[in-house]
Amino acid sequence: MNPAADPTPIEDVHGDGRWMSMHNRFVCETKEKEPDVLFIGDSVVQHLGQTEIWEKSFAPMHSLNFGIGGDATQNVLWRLQNGELEHIKPKVVVLQIGTNNHGHSADQVVGGIKAIVDLLSENHPQAYIVVLAILPRGQNPNPLRERNDQVNQSLPAALANIPRVQVVNIDPGFIQPDGSISHHDMFDYLHLTRLGYQKSFDPIYDLLLQLLSE
């Protein structure tokens, strides 16, 4: 079995139950709110919820943010199979996941993302599913950046036969001509700065406006 497509909760190595607490909060939110847009993913999605662009652009769209830092595809898959898709009928689902799949090959990560998209499509056939390509990482070229690029190249073909799905590249050109990434775009060369979020997610706002109007 592909480990990236095997639903798995995060091991509570810190002993404070934070991950499960967040999951349970998300499940409660599905019973209390009626989102038009559902964001799912890792820290890129989680931190988006603390940005100005979220408050000004995405929150007014009736969006829910189900991002947890550190999540890999198998963790998101477990969450979605255990209550986070119940009670809601979003018009659009935005998925950003894959960079934390350490130890997995590009093909395995693609398989994990496809398993999530299959589940989303099965549970919410009415929804558009926007799969965000994995962002580059590391100040300089490195194996993880190369693997993520391989994932991004394979995703469109892997998801081509699933209706109402599109893969969107949100990298506006973070990699500079010398192969480096600026800390002005990614403060730790993984997570986006305020400027980085604007560059990546302003186009997503425009896309969501279009999809919600259809």
N, C-alpha and C positions, 0 to 999 in steps of 0.2 A: 504493500500500500504506500501511496505517496504521503510522506509525513506532513507535507504542507497542506494536504487536503483531508487530514484526519482530525476531526473536531476535538480540540484539546483546551481545557481551561489553563490559565496561568498558574504555575506552582507558586504558592504563597511563601516564598523564601524569606520574606521579611517578618512574617508572622502577624501582620496587622490587618489582613483581610481586605486591603484597599481595592484590589481588582474586582473581587466578588461584590464588594459594597457598591462600586460604580455600576457594575452590571445590574445589580438589583435596583438601583436608582433608575437606570434606563428603562427597565421593565415597568416600573411604576409610572414613568413618564408616558409610556404608551397607553396607559389606562386613563391618564388625566388630560392628554393633549391630542390635538388632531392636526398633525403637521402636513403641510403640502410638500416640504422638502426634508429628506432625511440624509444627514451626513454620517457616514460610517468609516472608521479607519483607525489609524495610529496617532502618534503625537502631532503629525501635521494637521490632522482634523481637530484633535483636542485643543491645540493651541490656537487654532483659527477662532475658536469660541471666545477667546479673550482679546480679540483684535477689534480695532475700530471698524474695519470693513465688515465684520460680523454684525456689529451693533447697527451700523448704518444701512447695510445692504441685505444680509442674509436673514437676520432676525425678523425684519418686517415681512419676509416671505413666509412666515410661520414655519421656521426650520427647527429641527431637533439635531443636536450634535452628540453622536454616539462614538466619540473618539477616545481611545485609551492609549497613552504613551507606552511604547514597547510591544504593542500587539503585533503578531505575525498573522498570516492568513489562517492558520489552524485555530488561533484564538478567536478571531472574528467569526469564523464559521461556527464555533461552539456557542458563542454569544447569540448569534442569530437563530440557532436551533433551539435555544433555551429561553425564549420569550421576548426577545427584542423586536421581533417582526409582528407580534400579535397585537390586535386591537387597533391598529393604524392602517391607513390606506394612503400613503404618500403618492403624490403625482410624479415626483422625481426622487431617485435615490442617487447620491453621489458617493462613490467608493474610492478611497485612497489607502492602499495597503501593499506590503511586499518588501519594503526596505529592511525590516527586522527579521526576515527569514534567514537567519544566520545558519550556515551549514547546509543550505538547500541549493540545488542547482537551479539554473534559469528555467528549465523545463518543469521542475517541481513547483517553483513559484507560480508559473503560468497556470499549472494545474490547480493550485490552491485558489488563485483568483477566479478561475473558471468555475470551481465548485461553489464559491460564494455567489457569483453572478447567476449560476443555475438556480441556486436556492432563492435568490431574490426574485428572479423571473417566475419561478414556480409559485411563490407566495404572493407576489404582487404583479400579476401579468399586465395590469393597467398602467404600471409605472414606467417611465423612462429611466434607464440606468446609465449613469455617466461614470465611466471608469477613468480615473485620473492616472496618467502614466507616472511611474516612480521617478522622483526627482533625483538628480545627481547628488553625490555625497563625497566628503573628503576634500581637503584643500587642494590636493594634487591627485593625478590619476592613480587608481587603485583597483584591486580585483572586485570589490563590491560595486564600485561604480560601473565597471565593465559588465558585471552580471546583471545589474539593474537595466542597463542599456539593452542587453540581450532580451530581457523580459519584455521591455517596451516594444522591441521590434517584432516579437512573436504574438503579442496580445491581440492585435486587430484580427489576424487570421484565426486565432483560437476562439474568439468570441463572435465571429462573423455570422454564424447561423442562429444566434440567439436574438429574437426580435426586440426592438426598441432599446438596443444597447449601442453606445458609441464610446470609443476610447479617445480621450482628449489629452494632448500634451500640454502640461502647464509650465514647462521650462521655457522661459522667455529668452534663454541664452545665458544662463548662469555661468557656464564654463567659458572662461576667457581664452583669447588666442594662445596663451602659453600653457593652457590646460588647467589652470588654477581656478578656484572659486573665491570670490571676495567675501570677507566677513561682513560687508555692508549688506549682502543679500542673505547670507546664512551665518549667523553669529558664531556658531560652533561647527560650521561646515556640514551641518545636517539639518538643523532647524532654521526656519525662515525668520528673518527680521521683519519689522513692520513694512519696510520698503519691499522686501522679498514677497510678503503676502500680497501686497498691492499688485506687483508685477504678475504673480501667478494666478490670483483669484479675481481680479477685475474682469478678465474675459469669461470666467465661469459665471459671474453675476449676469453678464449679458446673455450667455447661453441659457441660463435658468429662466430669465425673463421670457425668452423665446419659447422654451419648452412649456412653461406654465400657461402661455397664451394659446397654445394649440389644443 
